[in-house]
């Protein structure tokens, strides 16, 4: 009986390590969608568990906040700093590079239309094509979890 249980545990462990890329990409995609849903719902504390990227930009934009308070940094990003913390309209799996999954993402405005980012920061308004798709990366951790590596789109 003990040998049988050990065999089942070993078999399950081996199979988990051999999970097809397609189903792992689906889990990475679900993590990305959930992260944006949580931000859109203003559940910043839970969203921090889905984010594995750098907070330096947010720390720089909000020097009066405690750098380790990631939930508050995300709240400021969404409410005050101009990041588009909205639901995802569409995702397309692009690539797997090492343990990073790349997705092309379309984001939804509050009214259900597609988000479009135009010229920014001194760019020529006429010559710059509006951007409607954005690239996001999701890291597959050694423990089998997934973390979003990129902040929401910044709209200055």
matplotlib code that plots the C-alpha trace (Angstrom):
import matplotlib.pyplot as plt

x = [0.0, 2.8, 4.7, 1.5, 1.0, 4.6, 4.2, 1.1, 2.8, 5.8, 3.6, 1.6, 4.8, 6.3, 3.1, 2.8, 6.3, 5.3, 2.2, 1.7, 2.7, -0.8, -2.4, 0.4, -0.1, -3.8, -3.0, -0.6, -3.4, -5.9, -3.4, -3.1, -6.8, -7.4, -4.7, -6.5, -9.9, -8.6, -7.2, -10.4, -12.4, -10.0, -8.8, -5.2, -4.2, -5.1, -3.7, -0.2, -0.2, -0.5, 2.2, 5.9, 7.3, 9.2, 7.6, 10.4, 8.3, 5.5, 7.9, 9.4, 5.9, 4.9, 7.9, 5.7, 4.4, 6.1, 8.0, 7.0, 3.3, 2.6, -1.1, -1.1, 1.4, -1.0, -4.0, -2.1, -1.1, -4.8, -6.4, -3.9, -1.0, -2.8, -2.4, -5.3, -6.4, -9.3, -10.5, -8.9, -10.9, -8.8, -5.6, -3.5, -0.7, 2.5, 5.5, 7.2, 10.7, 12.3, 9.6, 8.1, 4.8, 4.1, 0.6, -0.7, -3.5, -6.4, -7.8, -11.4, -12.5, -15.1, -17.7, -16.8, -14.9, -11.3, -8.6, -6.4, -3.3, -2.3, 0.8, 2.6, 5.1, 5.9, 5.3, 3.8, 0.0, -0.4, 2.3, 1.8, -0.6, -2.8, -1.7, -4.5, -2.5, 0.0, 2.5, 2.4, 4.6, 3.7, 6.4, 5.9, 7.5, 9.6, 6.7, 4.3, 2.6, 2.3, 3.1, 2.4, 5.6, 4.3, 2.3, -1.0, -0.7, 0.2, -2.0, -0.4]
y = [0.0, 2.4, 1.6, 2.2, 5.6, 6.5, 5.4, 7.5, 10.6, 10.1, 9.7, 12.8, 14.8, 13.6, 14.4, 17.9, 18.6, 17.5, 19.7, 20.7, 24.3, 25.1, 24.4, 26.3, 29.2, 29.1, 29.3, 32.2, 33.9, 33.4, 35.0, 38.0, 38.4, 38.0, 40.6, 43.2, 42.2, 42.7, 46.1, 47.1, 46.0, 48.0, 44.9, 46.0, 43.9, 40.6, 42.0, 42.2, 38.4, 38.3, 40.9, 39.9, 42.9, 45.9, 48.7, 51.2, 53.3, 53.6, 54.3, 57.1, 58.5, 58.4, 59.3, 60.0, 56.4, 53.6, 51.6, 48.2, 49.0, 47.4, 47.5, 51.3, 51.8, 49.9, 51.9, 55.2, 53.8, 53.1, 56.1, 58.9, 58.1, 57.4, 53.7, 52.0, 49.4, 48.1, 44.7, 42.9, 42.8, 40.2, 38.3, 36.5, 34.2, 35.2, 33.3, 31.3, 32.4, 30.5, 30.8, 34.0, 33.9, 36.8, 38.0, 40.7, 42.4, 44.7, 46.6, 47.7, 51.2, 51.7, 52.1, 48.8, 50.2, 49.4, 51.4, 53.4, 55.3, 58.2, 60.4, 61.0, 63.2, 65.6, 63.2, 64.5, 64.0, 63.6, 61.1, 58.8, 55.9, 55.2, 52.0, 49.5, 46.4, 46.1, 43.3, 41.7, 39.1, 36.5, 34.5, 30.8, 30.4, 27.4, 26.5, 26.3, 29.6, 32.6, 36.3, 39.3, 41.2, 44.4, 47.3, 48.4, 50.7, 54.2, 56.9, 60.4]
z = [0.0, 0.9, -2.4, -4.4, -2.8, -3.4, -7.0, -7.5, -5.9, -8.2, -11.3, -10.5, -9.9, -13.2, -15.1, -13.5, -14.8, -18.3, -18.6, -22.2, -23.1, -24.3, -20.9, -19.1, -21.5, -20.6, -16.9, -17.6, -19.6, -16.8, -14.3, -16.6, -16.9, -13.2, -12.4, -14.5, -13.2, -9.6, -10.5, -12.2, -9.1, -6.9, -5.0, -4.9, -2.0, -3.8, -7.1, -5.5, -5.3, -9.1, -9.9, -10.0, -11.8, -10.7, -8.6, -9.2, -11.6, -9.1, -6.2, -8.4, -9.2, -5.5, -3.4, -0.3, -0.2, 1.7, -1.1, 0.5, 0.5, -2.9, -2.6, -2.1, -4.9, -7.3, -6.0, -6.8, -10.2, -11.0, -9.3, -9.6, -11.9, -15.2, -15.5, -17.3, -14.7, -16.8, -17.9, -20.8, -24.0, -25.8, -25.4, -28.0, -26.9, -28.8, -27.5, -24.7, -24.0, -21.1, -18.4, -19.8, -21.7, -24.0, -24.8, -27.1, -25.2, -26.0, -23.1, -22.5, -21.7, -19.0, -21.7, -23.3, -26.2, -27.0, -25.3, -27.7, -26.6, -28.9, -29.1, -25.8, -24.3, -27.1, -30.0, -33.2, -32.9, -36.6, -37.4, -34.4, -35.0, -32.0, -30.1, -29.5, -28.6, -25.8, -24.9, -21.5, -20.0, -17.5, -15.6, -14.7, -11.3, -10.2, -7.9, -10.8, -10.2, -12.6, -12.1, -14.4, -15.0, -16.6, -15.1, -16.8, -19.8, -18.8, -20.3, -19.7]

ax = plt.figure().add_subplot(projection="3d")
ax.plot(x, y, z, "-o")
ax.set_aspect("equal")
plt.show()
